[in-house]
Amino acid sequence: MAVLITLKKVREAKGISQNDLARITGYSVQNIQKIEQGRVSSLTLDAFDRFCKALDCLPGDLLVYTPDDDGSKETISQEQTKANITVNAKQTTNSSGRKKSVGLVLKFEKKTA
């Protein structure tokens, strides 16, 4: 199973350049290029929030699910789900000096039946 980030498709449909998206979101053009080329393994919720605001879209508009093509079925038991969810929240300080949570990454391990 793969969840792909469709940032480039949405950005181009809105007629926004990488440079403009970088300026609006505060991310570098290089980071946007890495995301669009699939060279990142995860994005924070803050990143999705910035991109959604800049592109006037919903987080689901930036994601597409593609099933594995090996024909295997994936099952995740309830116990496995509870045991394998890792929450990684990081803190940053915004311009007003307040701490703000900017990252939440959920990692799932799959079990092939």
MDTraj code that builds the backbone (N, CA, C; nanometers):
import mdtraj as md
import numpy as np

residues = "MET ALA VAL LEU ILE THR LEU LYS LYS VAL ARG GLU ALA LYS GLY ILE SER GLN ASN ASP LEU ALA ARG ILE THR GLY TYR SER VAL GLN ASN ILE GLN LYS ILE GLU GLN GLY ARG VAL SER SER LEU THR LEU ASP ALA PHE ASP ARG PHE CYS LYS ALA LEU ASP CYS LEU PRO GLY ASP LEU LEU VAL TYR THR PRO ASP ASP ASP GLY SER LYS GLU THR ILE SER GLN GLU GLN THR LYS ALA ASN ILE THR VAL ASN ALA LYS GLN THR THR ASN SER SER GLY ARG LYS LYS SER VAL GLY LEU VAL LEU LYS PHE GLU LYS LYS THR ALA".split()
xyz = np.array([
    [0.0843, -0.1179, 0.0000],
    [0.0000, 0.0000, 0.0000],
    [0.0883, 0.1234, 0.0000],
    [0.0516, 0.2185, -0.0795],
    [0.1238, 0.3451, -0.0824],
    [0.0230, 0.4591, -0.0827],
    [0.0531, 0.5589, -0.0078],
    [-0.0239, 0.6823, -0.0111],
    [0.0678, 0.7864, -0.0728],
    [0.0280, 0.8383, -0.1866],
    [0.1105, 0.9330, -0.2601],
    [0.0624, 1.0753, -0.2374],
    [0.1560, 1.1664, -0.2367],
    [0.1255, 1.3083, -0.2200],
    [0.1150, 1.3700, -0.3587],
    [0.0001, 1.4281, -0.3893],
    [-0.0268, 1.4822, -0.5229],
    [-0.0145, 1.6346, -0.5270],
    [0.0829, 1.6864, -0.4544],
    [0.1004, 1.8307, -0.4437],
    [0.1189, 1.8955, -0.5812],
    [0.2009, 1.8367, -0.6667],
    [0.2286, 1.8966, -0.7974],
    [0.1015, 1.9074, -0.8812],
    [0.0216, 1.8008, -0.8823],
    [-0.1022, 1.7998, -0.9606],
    [-0.1980, 1.9103, -0.9138],
    [-0.2145, 1.9218, -0.7833],
    [-0.3058, 2.0237, -0.7287],
    [-0.2492, 2.1630, -0.7525],
    [-0.1191, 2.1798, -0.7308],
    [-0.0551, 2.3105, -0.7499],
    [-0.0695, 2.3577, -0.8946],
    [-0.0415, 2.2676, -0.9889],
    [-0.0520, 2.3050, -1.1305],
    [-0.1967, 2.3338, -1.1699],
    [-0.2917, 2.2583, -1.1149],
    [-0.4339, 2.2816, -1.1450],
    [-0.4782, 2.4192, -1.0960],
    [-0.4162, 2.4672, -0.9897],
    [-0.4490, 2.5998, -0.9355],
    [-0.3695, 2.7110, -1.0032],
    [-0.2749, 2.6730, -1.0900],
    [-0.1958, 2.7727, -1.1617],
    [-0.0932, 2.8434, -1.0757],
    [-0.0396, 2.7735, -0.9761],
    [0.0579, 2.8327, -0.8847],
    [0.1949, 2.7712, -0.9127],
    [0.2966, 2.8531, -0.9223],
    [0.4324, 2.8041, -0.9460],
    [0.4927, 2.7523, -0.8156],
    [0.6009, 2.6758, -0.8275],
    [0.6713, 2.6290, -0.7081],
    [0.7246, 2.7478, -0.6288],
    [0.7739, 2.8489, -0.6989],
    [0.8265, 2.9679, -0.6306],
    [0.7173, 3.0387, -0.5511],
    [0.5989, 3.0526, -0.6116],
    [0.4886, 3.1182, -0.5411],
    [0.4438, 3.0356, -0.4207],
    [0.4361, 2.9034, -0.4380],
    [0.3956, 2.8173, -0.3264],
    [0.4980, 2.8251, -0.2137],
    [0.6245, 2.8301, -0.2494],
    [0.7300, 2.8432, -0.1486],
    [0.7147, 2.9740, -0.0716],
    [0.6912, 3.0811, -0.1444],
    [0.6752, 3.2124, -0.0803],
    [0.5540, 3.2143, 0.0124],
    [0.4424, 3.1573, -0.0323],
    [0.3181, 3.1589, 0.0462],
    [0.3289, 3.0720, 0.1712],
    [0.3909, 2.9536, 0.1571],
    [0.3935, 2.8583, 0.2683],
    [0.5139, 2.8747, 0.3610],
    [0.6193, 2.9392, 0.3122],
    [0.7399, 2.9518, 0.3930],
    [0.8353, 2.8343, 0.3774],
    [0.8024, 2.7398, 0.2910],
    [0.8932, 2.6282, 0.2623],
    [0.9851, 2.6672, 0.1474],
    [1.1009, 2.6051, 0.1426],
    [1.1934, 2.6343, 0.0330],
    [1.1450, 2.5657, -0.0950],
    [1.1874, 2.6191, -0.2078],
    [1.1550, 2.5566, -0.3369],
    [1.2117, 2.4146, -0.3394],
    [1.3287, 2.3951, -0.2807],
    [1.3899, 2.2627, -0.2779],
    [1.3033, 2.1625, -0.2018],
    [1.2449, 2.2041, -0.0903],
    [1.1568, 2.1145, -0.0146],
    [1.0312, 2.0818, -0.0937],
    [0.9757, 2.1794, -0.1611],
    [0.8569, 2.1553, -0.2427],
    [0.8905, 2.0597, -0.3564],
    [1.0075, 2.0766, -0.4163],
    [1.0497, 1.9844, -0.5226],
    [1.0645, 1.8422, -0.4699],
    [1.1229, 1.8255, -0.3514],
    [1.1381, 1.6925, -0.2917],
    [1.0017, 1.6283, -0.2669],
    [0.9070, 1.7053, -0.2172],
    [0.7728, 1.6526, -0.1920],
    [0.7085, 1.6103, -0.3234],
    [0.7179, 1.6952, -0.4236],
    [0.6551, 1.6666, -0.5529],
    [0.7198, 1.5483, -0.6241],
    [0.8468, 1.5243, -0.5986],
    [0.9178, 1.4128, -0.6617],
    [0.9086, 1.2836, -0.5809],
    [0.8354, 1.2877, -0.4690],
    [0.8174, 1.1685, -0.3872],
    [0.9401, 1.1290, -0.3078],
    [1.0256, 1.2264, -0.2782],
    [1.1482, 1.1972, -0.2046],
    [1.1363, 1.2258, -0.0556],
    [1.0128, 1.2358, -0.0043],
    [0.9908, 1.2493, 0.1392],
    [0.9057, 1.1319, 0.1857],
    [0.9276, 1.0873, 0.3082],
    [0.8536, 0.9720, 0.3581],
    [0.7322, 1.0110, 0.4415],
    [0.7261, 1.1352, 0.4836],
    [0.6104, 1.1803, 0.5619],
    [0.6020, 1.3328, 0.5571],
    [0.4841, 1.3829, 0.5890],
    [0.4617, 1.5269, 0.6019],
    [0.3916, 1.5525, 0.7331],
    [0.4223, 1.6628, 0.7949],
    [0.3548, 1.6984, 0.9200],
    [0.2154, 1.7525, 0.8905],
    [0.1328, 1.7529, 0.9920],
    [-0.0005, 1.8115, 0.9771],
    [0.0100, 1.9616, 0.9503],
    [0.1112, 2.0249, 1.0069],
    [0.1323, 2.1674, 0.9821],
    [0.1611, 2.1913, 0.8339],
    [0.2409, 2.1038, 0.7722],
    [0.2712, 2.1174, 0.6291],
    [0.1438, 2.1037, 0.5472],
    [0.0621, 2.0016, 0.5792],
    [-0.0647, 1.9856, 0.5081],
    [-0.1527, 2.1089, 0.5251],
    [-0.1548, 2.1631, 0.6463],
    [-0.2348, 2.2822, 0.6732],
    [-0.1884, 2.4001, 0.5872],
    [-0.0585, 2.4221, 0.5800],
    [-0.0042, 2.5322, 0.4990],
    [-0.0367, 2.5140, 0.3510],
    [-0.0149, 2.3907, 0.3002],
    [-0.0421, 2.3654, 0.1589],
    [-0.1904, 2.3795, 0.1279],
    [-0.2756, 2.3298, 0.2167],
    [-0.4205, 2.3397, 0.1940],
    [-0.4672, 2.4848, 0.1933],
    [-0.4142, 2.5652, 0.2828],
    [-0.4512, 2.7069, 0.2851],
    [-0.4029, 2.7774, 0.1582],
    [-0.2805, 2.7488, 0.1177],
    [-0.2231, 2.8139, -0.0005],
    [-0.2942, 2.7718, -0.1284],
    [-0.3371, 2.6451, -0.1341],
    [-0.3984, 2.5918, -0.2560],
    [-0.5508, 2.5871, -0.2489],
    [-0.6069, 2.6332, -0.1371],
    [-0.7519, 2.6333, -0.1166],
    [-0.8107, 2.4942, -0.1458],
    [-0.7575, 2.3947, -0.0719],
    [-0.8039, 2.2575, -0.0906],
    [-0.8120, 2.1878, 0.0450],
    [-0.8549, 2.0641, 0.0441],
    [-0.8619, 1.9819, 0.1644],
    [-0.7439, 1.8853, 0.1654],
    [-0.7027, 1.8352, 0.2840],
    [-0.5901, 1.7414, 0.2890],
    [-0.6091, 1.6196, 0.1980],
    [-0.7300, 1.5708, 0.1875],
    [-0.7569, 1.4562, 0.1010],
    [-0.7314, 1.4844, -0.0459],
    [-0.7374, 1.6110, -0.0845],
    [-0.7084, 1.6482, -0.2233],
    [-0.5598, 1.6296, -0.2562],
    [-0.4762, 1.6273, -0.1521],
    [-0.3323, 1.6157, -0.1713],
    [-0.2820, 1.4718, -0.1591],
    [-0.3728, 1.3778, -0.1334],
    [-0.3337, 1.2386, -0.1130],
    [-0.4091, 1.1465, -0.2065],
    [-0.3422, 1.0397, -0.2497],
    [-0.4086, 0.9361, -0.3289],
    [-0.3552, 0.8010, -0.2815],
    [-0.4460, 0.7067, -0.2627],
    [-0.4112, 0.5724, -0.2184],
    [-0.3906, 0.4821, -0.3386],
    [-0.2810, 0.4086, -0.3393],
    [-0.2572, 0.3097, -0.4445],
    [-0.2300, 0.1757, -0.3777],
    [-0.3124, 0.0757, -0.4058],
    [-0.2920, -0.0551, -0.3420],
    [-0.1668, -0.1235, -0.3961],
    [-0.1149, -0.2181, -0.3172],
    [-0.0012, -0.2980, -0.3637],
    [-0.0424, -0.3743, -0.4878],
    [0.0511, -0.3947, -0.5768],
    [0.0201, -0.4690, -0.6980],
    [0.0683, -0.6137, -0.6909],
    [0.1083, -0.6595, -0.5711],
    [0.1559, -0.7969, -0.5589],
    [0.0434, -0.8966, -0.5298],
    [-0.0791, -0.8475, -0.5198],
    [-0.1939, -0.9356, -0.5004],
    [-0.2146, -0.9826, -0.3578],
    [-0.1256, -0.9482, -0.2663],
    [-0.1419, -0.9939, -0.1279],
    [-0.2442, -0.9078, -0.0551],
    [-0.3132, -0.9709, 0.0388],
    [-0.4087, -0.8978, 0.1219],
    [-0.3356, -0.8483, 0.2459],
    [-0.3689, -0.7309, 0.2871],
    [-0.3104, -0.6757, 0.4081],
    [-0.4152, -0.6764, 0.5172],
    [-0.3734, -0.7183, 0.6351],
    [-0.4627, -0.7116, 0.7496],
    [-0.3865, -0.6508, 0.8652],
    [-0.4531, -0.5684, 0.9381],
    [-0.3944, -0.5087, 1.0569],
    [-0.4905, -0.5368, 1.1711],
    [-0.4445, -0.6140, 1.2682],
    [-0.5299, -0.6479, 1.3816],
    [-0.5415, -0.5279, 1.4742],
    [-0.6445, -0.5319, 1.5583],
    [-0.6659, -0.4217, 1.6510],
    [-0.5477, -0.4098, 1.7474],
    [-0.4947, -0.5232, 1.7936],
    [-0.3802, -0.5206, 1.8848],
    [-0.2572, -0.4624, 1.8150],
    [-0.2384, -0.5020, 1.6891],
    [-0.1252, -0.4534, 1.6120],
    [-0.1351, -0.3026, 1.5911],
    [-0.2555, -0.2553, 1.5648],
    [-0.2764, -0.1125, 1.5453],
    [-0.2384, -0.0361, 1.6714],
    [-0.2843, -0.0838, 1.7858],
    [-0.2526, -0.0161, 1.9113],
    [-0.1034, -0.0207, 1.9398],
    [-0.0397, -0.1342, 1.9090],
    [0.1008, -0.1520, 1.9426],
    [0.1942, -0.0783, 1.8479],
    [0.1530, -0.0569, 1.7237],
    [0.2454, -0.0042, 1.6240],
    [0.2238, 0.1413, 1.5861],
    [0.1351, 0.2099, 1.6530],
    [0.1162, 0.3520, 1.6249],
    [0.2194, 0.4297, 1.7060],
    [0.2993, 0.5062, 1.6369],
    [0.3993, 0.5893, 1.7016],
    [0.3608, 0.7345, 1.6777],
    [0.3480, 0.8072, 1.7831],
    [0.3151, 0.9488, 1.7697],
    [0.4419, 1.0283, 1.7933],
    [0.4728, 1.1128, 1.6966],
    [0.5928, 1.1937, 1.7038],
    [0.5511, 1.3393, 1.6919],
    [0.5353, 1.4054, 1.8042],
    [0.4963, 1.5460, 1.8021],
    [0.6185, 1.6295, 1.8368],
    [0.6468, 1.7285, 1.7547],
    [0.7597, 1.8144, 1.7868],
    [0.7088, 1.9551, 1.8117],
    [0.7848, 2.0280, 1.8869],
    [0.7471, 2.1633, 1.9248],
    [0.8359, 2.2632, 1.8526],
    [0.7798, 2.3769, 1.8238],
    [0.8572, 2.4871, 1.7695],
    [0.8055, 2.6152, 1.8336],
    [0.8807, 2.7190, 1.8232],
    [0.8388, 2.8471, 1.8782],
    [0.8020, 2.9379, 1.7622],
    [0.6806, 2.9935, 1.7669],
    [0.6393, 3.0828, 1.6582],
    [0.6888, 3.2243, 1.6867],
    [0.6567, 3.3177, 1.5990],
    [0.7099, 3.4530, 1.6099],
    [0.6685, 3.5244, 1.7381],
    [0.5578, 3.4828, 1.7992],
    [0.5140, 3.5480, 1.9225],
    [0.5760, 3.4829, 2.0465],
    [0.6639, 3.3827, 2.0249],
    [0.7310, 3.3193, 2.1372],
    [0.6542, 3.2038, 2.1984],
    [0.5372, 3.1722, 2.1455],
    [0.4586, 3.0604, 2.1979],
    [0.5039, 2.9294, 2.1363],
    [0.4983, 2.8241, 2.2159],
    [0.5302, 2.6924, 2.1614],
    [0.4079, 2.6393, 2.0891],
    [0.4339, 2.5765, 1.9766],
    [0.3252, 2.5287, 1.8926],
    [0.3613, 2.3890, 1.8436],
    [0.2671, 2.2963, 1.8510],
    [0.2909, 2.1623, 1.7986],
    [0.2783, 2.1666, 1.6477],
    [0.3810, 2.1195, 1.5774],
    [0.3787, 2.1277, 1.4319],
    [0.3881, 1.9926, 1.3634],
    [0.4064, 1.8869, 1.4385],
    [0.4225, 1.7592, 1.3705],
    [0.3500, 1.6465, 1.4391],
    [0.2878, 1.5632, 1.3604],
    [0.2248, 1.4425, 1.4104],
    [0.2403, 1.3388, 1.3013],
    [0.3149, 1.2335, 1.3319],
    [0.3397, 1.1297, 1.2328],
    [0.2910, 0.9983, 1.2900],
    [0.2026, 0.9311, 1.2195],
    [0.1550, 0.8002, 1.2606],
    [0.2211, 0.6964, 1.1719],
    [0.2889, 0.6017, 1.2316],
    [0.3541, 0.4967, 1.1554],
    [0.2793, 0.3662, 1.1781],
    [0.2454, 0.2986, 1.0698],
    [0.1782, 0.1703, 1.0772],
    [0.2660, 0.0645, 1.0136],
    [0.2712, -0.0502, 1.0760],
    [0.3366, -0.1643, 1.0132],
    [0.2281, -0.2541, 0.9596],
    [0.2503, -0.3097, 0.8413],
    [0.1474, -0.3940, 0.7829],
    [0.1813, -0.5404, 0.8044],
    [0.0783, -0.6199, 0.8121],
    [0.0923, -0.7642, 0.8268],
    [0.0257, -0.8273, 0.7061],
    [0.1008, -0.9052, 0.6322],
    [0.0464, -0.9675, 0.5122],
    [-0.0120, -1.1038, 0.5485],
    [-0.1355, -1.1262, 0.5036],
    [-0.2027, -1.2526, 0.5353],
    [-0.1641, -1.3596, 0.4362],
])
top = md.Topology()
chain = top.add_chain()
for i, resn in enumerate(residues, 1):
    res = top.add_residue(resn, chain, resSeq=i)
    for name in ("N", "CA", "C"):
        top.add_atom(name, md.element.get_by_symbol(name[0]), res)
traj = md.Trajectory(xyz[None], top)
